[in-house]
Amino acid sequence: MFQPRSIAIFFRVLVTVLALTATGLIVLFFLFLVKESLPVFQAEGVGFLTGRDWWAGESYGAWPMIFGSAIVTLLALGLALPFALAGAVVASEFLSSRLRWWAKSLMELFAGVPGIVYGLLGVGVLAPAVKEFFGLIDGNTLFTAALLLGIMVLPTLLTLADDALHAVPGKFRDQAQSLGLSRLRTVWAVVLPQAKAGLLGAVFLGLGRAMGETIAVMLVIGGRDRMPAPWYNLFQPGQSIPSKLGREAAEAVGAGLQWNALMGLGLMLFLMVLGMTVAGHLFLKRGRAA
């Protein structure tokens, strides 16, 4: 018979091996992206990141895609965060344990819905609604992509924010209410400040989740490799890094400067998502340690 100590050692070794394997694969993938993107940086220099023109076979400027990813992700976060935070406060502070369990289960179910399903929702409902409501020629715009992305990341933000609020020890609530603070005032003045690190972690993880979304965004963003004119007019078609990769990677695979340019975009996306994810986990770890 296996002894409990032997089983614990086995699982500790197994987890360590799996963690090292995953880390090694990430490093190898990063090195692959660096190797494959070097030719475009050698050909275009810094102009690859700052250039605004993308013509296959002629010039490769990634700025419209970088701008599209950033603006769509930030707007999606701005649209989703107030609803996510309000829902998390209600679930964590005002629902019974049973109702909270059902609410979290539902949110986690929505978070696991495939992106293509949300994409079909965007094509069939959101894009026509945006077109009609704002009187546009085409409903496939940067704003539509941000609205759809906000709906997609809302469950993730809500469940992470709920975990951060629920992790605040009950003694802080008890002390605040013993001083005469109402339940709502306790949430505002005590619980939210105590959960700040965890909430920031939820925001960064939500950003990472949103920034890497491909299929759903690709279906409603419009696919135009140009900056909107003026730049703040989000009711124009645009492009994000994932949507650009989704449209062109298959046809350019493995050959020519176009492939290297796409790998350069992939490298930028990898670094941005990695940075957001690492920051999110660091904040969550700080929140749990507080």
Beta strands, then each sheet from edge to edge (+ up, - down):
strand 1: 54-55
strand 2: 59-60
sheet 1: 1+ 2-
end
